[in-house]
């Protein structure tokens, strides 16, 4: 079964947040990753991922 780009993006969003959310040194990188993978205009239904 193939995942849609939206589903893949949501997974990348969650993984990137889990990897960086608690590491202060990467907060700047996190904000970039968050914009790329968690853009609410793309992932509107993933409010639990984009509501950071």
Phi and psi restraints in degrees (range 20) as a CNS / XPLOR table:
assign (resid 1 and name C) (resid 2 and name N)
       (resid 2 and name CA) (resid 2 and name C) 1.0 -89.2 20.0 2
assign (resid 2 and name N) (resid 2 and name CA)
       (resid 2 and name C) (resid 3 and name N) 1.0 142.3 20.0 2
assign (resid 2 and name C) (resid 3 and name N)
       (resid 3 and name CA) (resid 3 and name C) 1.0 -92.4 20.0 2
assign (resid 3 and name N) (resid 3 and name CA)
       (resid 3 and name C) (resid 4 and name N) 1.0 145.7 20.0 2
assign (resid 3 and name C) (resid 4 and name N)
       (resid 4 and name CA) (resid 4 and name C) 1.0 -73.2 20.0 2
assign (resid 4 and name N) (resid 4 and name CA)
       (resid 4 and name C) (resid 5 and name N) 1.0 162.4 20.0 2
assign (resid 4 and name C) (resid 5 and name N)
       (resid 5 and name CA) (resid 5 and name C) 1.0 -57.5 20.0 2
assign (resid 5 and name N) (resid 5 and name CA)
       (resid 5 and name C) (resid 6 and name N) 1.0 -34.5 20.0 2
assign (resid 5 and name C) (resid 6 and name N)
       (resid 6 and name CA) (resid 6 and name C) 1.0 -65.2 20.0 2
assign (resid 6 and name N) (resid 6 and name CA)
       (resid 6 and name C) (resid 7 and name N) 1.0 -42.1 20.0 2
assign (resid 6 and name C) (resid 7 and name N)
       (resid 7 and name CA) (resid 7 and name C) 1.0 -66.8 20.0 2
assign (resid 7 and name N) (resid 7 and name CA)
       (resid 7 and name C) (resid 8 and name N) 1.0 -43.5 20.0 2
assign (resid 7 and name C) (resid 8 and name N)
       (resid 8 and name CA) (resid 8 and name C) 1.0 -62.0 20.0 2
assign (resid 8 and name N) (resid 8 and name CA)
       (resid 8 and name C) (resid 9 and name N) 1.0 -43.7 20.0 2
assign (resid 8 and name C) (resid 9 and name N)
       (resid 9 and name CA) (resid 9 and name C) 1.0 -61.3 20.0 2
assign (resid 9 and name N) (resid 9 and name CA)
       (resid 9 and name C) (resid 10 and name N) 1.0 -39.3 20.0 2
assign (resid 9 and name C) (resid 10 and name N)
       (resid 10 and name CA) (resid 10 and name C) 1.0 -64.1 20.0 2
assign (resid 10 and name N) (resid 10 and name CA)
       (resid 10 and name C) (resid 11 and name N) 1.0 -39.5 20.0 2
assign (resid 10 and name C) (resid 11 and name N)
       (resid 11 and name CA) (resid 11 and name C) 1.0 -66.7 20.0 2
assign (resid 11 and name N) (resid 11 and name CA)
       (resid 11 and name C) (resid 12 and name N) 1.0 -45.3 20.0 2
assign (resid 11 and name C) (resid 12 and name N)
       (resid 12 and name CA) (resid 12 and name C) 1.0 -60.8 20.0 2
assign (resid 12 and name N) (resid 12 and name CA)
       (resid 12 and name C) (resid 13 and name N) 1.0 -38.9 20.0 2
assign (resid 12 and name C) (resid 13 and name N)
       (resid 13 and name CA) (resid 13 and name C) 1.0 -59.3 20.0 2
assign (resid 13 and name N) (resid 13 and name CA)
       (resid 13 and name C) (resid 14 and name N) 1.0 -49.8 20.0 2
assign (resid 13 and name C) (resid 14 and name N)
       (resid 14 and name CA) (resid 14 and name C) 1.0 -65.0 20.0 2
assign (resid 14 and name N) (resid 14 and name CA)
       (resid 14 and name C) (resid 15 and name N) 1.0 -44.8 20.0 2
assign (resid 14 and name C) (resid 15 and name N)
       (resid 15 and name CA) (resid 15 and name C) 1.0 -63.8 20.0 2
assign (resid 15 and name N) (resid 15 and name CA)
       (resid 15 and name C) (resid 16 and name N) 1.0 -43.9 20.0 2
assign (resid 15 and name C) (resid 16 and name N)
       (resid 16 and name CA) (resid 16 and name C) 1.0 -63.3 20.0 2
assign (resid 16 and name N) (resid 16 and name CA)
       (resid 16 and name C) (resid 17 and name N) 1.0 -37.0 20.0 2
assign (resid 16 and name C) (resid 17 and name N)
       (resid 17 and name CA) (resid 17 and name C) 1.0 -67.4 20.0 2
assign (resid 17 and name N) (resid 17 and name CA)
       (resid 17 and name C) (resid 18 and name N) 1.0 -42.2 20.0 2
assign (resid 17 and name C) (resid 18 and name N)
       (resid 18 and name CA) (resid 18 and name C) 1.0 -64.1 20.0 2
assign (resid 18 and name N) (resid 18 and name CA)
       (resid 18 and name C) (resid 19 and name N) 1.0 -36.2 20.0 2
assign (resid 18 and name C) (resid 19 and name N)
       (resid 19 and name CA) (resid 19 and name C) 1.0 -73.1 20.0 2
assign (resid 19 and name N) (resid 19 and name CA)
       (resid 19 and name C) (resid 20 and name N) 1.0 -29.5 20.0 2
assign (resid 19 and name C) (resid 20 and name N)
       (resid 20 and name CA) (resid 20 and name C) 1.0 -117.6 20.0 2
assign (resid 20 and name N) (resid 20 and name CA)
       (resid 20 and name C) (resid 21 and name N) 1.0 -14.2 20.0 2
assign (resid 20 and name C) (resid 21 and name N)
       (resid 21 and name CA) (resid 21 and name C) 1.0 -60.9 20.0 2
assign (resid 21 and name N) (resid 21 and name CA)
       (resid 21 and name C) (resid 22 and name N) 1.0 -32.9 20.0 2
assign (resid 21 and name C) (resid 22 and name N)
       (resid 22 and name CA) (resid 22 and name C) 1.0 -105.1 20.0 2
assign (resid 22 and name N) (resid 22 and name CA)
       (resid 22 and name C) (resid 23 and name N) 1.0 16.0 20.0 2
assign (resid 22 and name C) (resid 23 and name N)
       (resid 23 and name CA) (resid 23 and name C) 1.0 -118.8 20.0 2
assign (resid 23 and name N) (resid 23 and name CA)
       (resid 23 and name C) (resid 24 and name N) 1.0 103.1 20.0 2
assign (resid 23 and name C) (resid 24 and name N)
       (resid 24 and name CA) (resid 24 and name C) 1.0 -58.2 20.0 2
assign (resid 24 and name N) (resid 24 and name CA)
       (resid 24 and name C) (resid 25 and name N) 1.0 -35.6 20.0 2
assign (resid 24 and name C) (resid 25 and name N)
       (resid 25 and name CA) (resid 25 and name C) 1.0 -60.7 20.0 2
assign (resid 25 and name N) (resid 25 and name CA)
       (resid 25 and name C) (resid 26 and name N) 1.0 -26.4 20.0 2
assign (resid 25 and name C) (resid 26 and name N)
       (resid 26 and name CA) (resid 26 and name C) 1.0 -102.4 20.0 2
assign (resid 26 and name N) (resid 26 and name CA)
       (resid 26 and name C) (resid 27 and name N) 1.0 13.3 20.0 2
assign (resid 26 and name C) (resid 27 and name N)
       (resid 27 and name CA) (resid 27 and name C) 1.0 -61.3 20.0 2
assign (resid 27 and name N) (resid 27 and name CA)
       (resid 27 and name C) (resid 28 and name N) 1.0 -37.5 20.0 2
assign (resid 27 and name C) (resid 28 and name N)
       (resid 28 and name CA) (resid 28 and name C) 1.0 -65.6 20.0 2
assign (resid 28 and name N) (resid 28 and name CA)
       (resid 28 and name C) (resid 29 and name N) 1.0 -43.8 20.0 2
assign (resid 28 and name C) (resid 29 and name N)
       (resid 29 and name CA) (resid 29 and name C) 1.0 -62.9 20.0 2
assign (resid 29 and name N) (resid 29 and name CA)
       (resid 29 and name C) (resid 30 and name N) 1.0 -38.6 20.0 2
assign (resid 29 and name C) (resid 30 and name N)
       (resid 30 and name CA) (resid 30 and name C) 1.0 -59.5 20.0 2
assign (resid 30 and name N) (resid 30 and name CA)
       (resid 30 and name C) (resid 31 and name N) 1.0 -42.5 20.0 2
assign (resid 30 and name C) (resid 31 and name N)
       (resid 31 and name CA) (resid 31 and name C) 1.0 -63.6 20.0 2
assign (resid 31 and name N) (resid 31 and name CA)
       (resid 31 and name C) (resid 32 and name N) 1.0 -35.1 20.0 2
assign (resid 31 and name C) (resid 32 and name N)
       (resid 32 and name CA) (resid 32 and name C) 1.0 -69.0 20.0 2
assign (resid 32 and name N) (resid 32 and name CA)
       (resid 32 and name C) (resid 33 and name N) 1.0 -48.0 20.0 2
assign (resid 32 and name C) (resid 33 and name N)
       (resid 33 and name CA) (resid 33 and name C) 1.0 -59.3 20.0 2
assign (resid 33 and name N) (resid 33 and name CA)
       (resid 33 and name C) (resid 34 and name N) 1.0 -41.5 20.0 2
assign (resid 33 and name C) (resid 34 and name N)
       (resid 34 and name CA) (resid 34 and name C) 1.0 -62.8 20.0 2
assign (resid 34 and name N) (resid 34 and name CA)
       (resid 34 and name C) (resid 35 and name N) 1.0 -39.0 20.0 2
assign (resid 34 and name C) (resid 35 and name N)
       (resid 35 and name CA) (resid 35 and name C) 1.0 -67.5 20.0 2
assign (resid 35 and name N) (resid 35 and name CA)
       (resid 35 and name C) (resid 36 and name N) 1.0 -38.1 20.0 2
assign (resid 35 and name C) (resid 36 and name N)
       (resid 36 and name CA) (resid 36 and name C) 1.0 -70.6 20.0 2
assign (resid 36 and name N) (resid 36 and name CA)
       (resid 36 and name C) (resid 37 and name N) 1.0 -48.5 20.0 2
assign (resid 36 and name C) (resid 37 and name N)
       (resid 37 and name CA) (resid 37 and name C) 1.0 -96.5 20.0 2
assign (resid 37 and name N) (resid 37 and name CA)
       (resid 37 and name C) (resid 38 and name N) 1.0 -18.5 20.0 2
assign (resid 37 and name C) (resid 38 and name N)
       (resid 38 and name CA) (resid 38 and name C) 1.0 -122.0 20.0 2
assign (resid 38 and name N) (resid 38 and name CA)
       (resid 38 and name C) (resid 39 and name N) 1.0 26.6 20.0 2
assign (resid 38 and name C) (resid 39 and name N)
       (resid 39 and name CA) (resid 39 and name C) 1.0 -61.3 20.0 2
assign (resid 39 and name N) (resid 39 and name CA)
       (resid 39 and name C) (resid 40 and name N) 1.0 114.8 20.0 2
assign (resid 39 and name C) (resid 40 and name N)
       (resid 40 and name CA) (resid 40 and name C) 1.0 -63.5 20.0 2
assign (resid 40 and name N) (resid 40 and name CA)
       (resid 40 and name C) (resid 41 and name N) 1.0 -21.0 20.0 2
assign (resid 40 and name C) (resid 41 and name N)
       (resid 41 and name CA) (resid 41 and name C) 1.0 -71.4 20.0 2
assign (resid 41 and name N) (resid 41 and name CA)
       (resid 41 and name C) (resid 42 and name N) 1.0 -20.5 20.0 2
assign (resid 41 and name C) (resid 42 and name N)
       (resid 42 and name CA) (resid 42 and name C) 1.0 -97.0 20.0 2
assign (resid 42 and name N) (resid 42 and name CA)
       (resid 42 and name C) (resid 43 and name N) 1.0 -40.7 20.0 2
assign (resid 42 and name C) (resid 43 and name N)
       (resid 43 and name CA) (resid 43 and name C) 1.0 -112.9 20.0 2
assign (resid 43 and name N) (resid 43 and name CA)
       (resid 43 and name C) (resid 44 and name N) 1.0 57.5 20.0 2
assign (resid 43 and name C) (resid 44 and name N)
       (resid 44 and name CA) (resid 44 and name C) 1.0 -60.2 20.0 2
assign (resid 44 and name N) (resid 44 and name CA)
       (resid 44 and name C) (resid 45 and name N) 1.0 -34.9 20.0 2
assign (resid 44 and name C) (resid 45 and name N)
       (resid 45 and name CA) (resid 45 and name C) 1.0 -80.5 20.0 2
assign (resid 45 and name N) (resid 45 and name CA)
       (resid 45 and name C) (resid 46 and name N) 1.0 -8.2 20.0 2
assign (resid 45 and name C) (resid 46 and name N)
       (resid 46 and name CA) (resid 46 and name C) 1.0 -97.1 20.0 2
assign (resid 46 and name N) (resid 46 and name CA)
       (resid 46 and name C) (resid 47 and name N) 1.0 55.1 20.0 2
assign (resid 46 and name C) (resid 47 and name N)
       (resid 47 and name CA) (resid 47 and name C) 1.0 -61.1 20.0 2
assign (resid 47 and name N) (resid 47 and name CA)
       (resid 47 and name C) (resid 48 and name N) 1.0 -29.2 20.0 2
assign (resid 47 and name C) (resid 48 and name N)
       (resid 48 and name CA) (resid 48 and name C) 1.0 -68.2 20.0 2
assign (resid 48 and name N) (resid 48 and name CA)
       (resid 48 and name C) (resid 49 and name N) 1.0 -22.5 20.0 2
assign (resid 48 and name C) (resid 49 and name N)
       (resid 49 and name CA) (resid 49 and name C) 1.0 -91.8 20.0 2
assign (resid 49 and name N) (resid 49 and name CA)
       (resid 49 and name C) (resid 50 and name N) 1.0 -29.9 20.0 2
assign (resid 49 and name C) (resid 50 and name N)
       (resid 50 and name CA) (resid 50 and name C) 1.0 -99.3 20.0 2
assign (resid 50 and name N) (resid 50 and name CA)
       (resid 50 and name C) (resid 51 and name N) 1.0 -3.8 20.0 2
assign (resid 50 and name C) (resid 51 and name N)
       (resid 51 and name CA) (resid 51 and name C) 1.0 -87.1 20.0 2
assign (resid 51 and name N) (resid 51 and name CA)
       (resid 51 and name C) (resid 52 and name N) 1.0 27.4 20.0 2
